[in-house]
Structures are given as structure tokens and as C-alpha cells.
Amino acid sequence: MCFHTFQWILELFRSRLQGLSGAPIRTTICTKKQLVIALWILMTPDSYSLTQQAEAMWTNIEEKYGMTKVIGAVNGTLIKNVAPSIEPLSYICRKGFHAMQLQVVCDKLRFIHAYAG
């Protein structure tokens, strides 16, 4: 793709991409980087396969649970812990006690990813 084509696509989608912002704590990814990421995913050879997998997943979940266009679930919880000796203030959660965040991603009622931190 030439630079002028990229710029044209960027201008076409800029207003929609600028409206996408993360949580107040996170910094927003610039529109140029958002477009590069999207194009890279779309040009990856197995991206069509991933689309088919997503469609099969949301069809399955819609038939079983009646939720439309859902391909999985993300949930998080706080795990209380004792204040660490190094940087204890970094571990105070939004509820005011020392904790670590646990986030999990599920599909078909099985964990496919977990993050603690």
C-alpha cells in the first residue's frame, strides 16, 4: 500500500478512530497506530479463519444462551493480599485495600487466558 492510500484511509476513518478511547487510566492509541494494527490483522493470512471462528462462536452462544454477537466473556476480580514491602502503595486497589487484579477470558465455558497483576 502506498503512503497516499494509507493517508486517504486514515482521513476516511479518523473521526471514528478518535472517538475510541480506553479507560481514564489508560492512554489512547493514536489513530495512525490504530489503523496500522487493523490493517496488519486484516492482511494476516489466517484473519479470515479467525472471522469464521468468531461467527461460529457467536452463533453457538446465541443458540445456547440467547445472547447475540457474543464470542466470549471477560471478567475480573480483586484478590486481597498483604501489603508488599516494596512499593506497597502500588498495590492499593480502587476499593482502598491491598489487592491484585485477576482477569480471565472465557469461551465455551473454559478459560483461554488469565492475567494477574
N, C-alpha and C positions, 0 to 999 in steps of 0.2 A: 504494500500500500504506500502510495507516495504521500509526502508531507501535506500537500494541499488537500488531498482526500481526507486525511486524518483531521485537519483543521475544519473542514466542512462538516464532518460528522460531529466533531466536538461542539461546534456552534449550534448544530441542529438539536443536540441533547443537553446543552449546558444548563438551561433553566431547570430541567428536571433533575439533573445530577446535583446541582447546587442545593436543591430542596432536601436532599438526603443528608441528614446529619445523625451522628451517633448520640450516645448518652451524653449528658452535660460534662462528664468527666473526660470523655474521650475526645481526641482531636479528629476533625473531619478530614477525610482523604480528599485531596484536590481533584477537581473534575477531570483533568488530563490523566491522572493516575487511575481514576475510576474507569475511564474509557479504555485505557491500555489493558487493564485487568479483564474487563468484559470481552474485549476483542481476543485476548490471549485464550480465554476459556472457550470462546466460540470457535476459535481456529484449532483447538486441540483435537486430534483425531477421534478421541472417544467421547467428545462432548455430546454428540447425537445419541450415543448409547446411554449417557447419563440422563438425558432428557427422557428417553424411553423408560428408563428405570424409575424416574420421578413420576411419570404419568402412571406407570403400573402401580407404584406405591400409593399414590393418592386415590386411585380407583379402588384399591384393596381397602384402604382405611375408610373411604366413603361408604363402601358396601357393608363393612363390618360395624362401623361406629356412627355413620351418618354425618361425618364432618367432611366438608368439601375442600378440595385443593390443599390438603394437609399431607406432607410427606414424612413427618416425624415430629418429635417433641423435644424441647429444650427446657430443662428445669434447673434450678439452683437452690442451694440451701446453705446455711451458715453452720459451721461446726465449731462449737465453743472450745477454746483451749486456754492454757495457762500462758500468761504474758512471756514472750521470749526475752532473753537477756540482751539480745542485740536488736535495736530499733523497735522497742515494744509499742510505740505509738503507731507504727505502720500496720499493726495488726488489730487496731480497734475498728470494728465494723460500723456500718451506718446506724446500728441499733445501740451503739455505745459500749460494747464489751469486746474482749479479745476473741477473735474467731478467724477462721479461714473459710473462704468461699469454695464450695464444691459445685461444679456444673456438669451435668450429664446430657448427652444427646441420645435419643432412642429412636429406633424404627422397629416395627413389628414386635413391640414389647421386649426388645433386647437393647442393652447398652452398646452403642457403636463408638462412643467417645466419652472420655471423662477428663476433667481438668480440676485440679485443686491448687489454690494459691491465694 
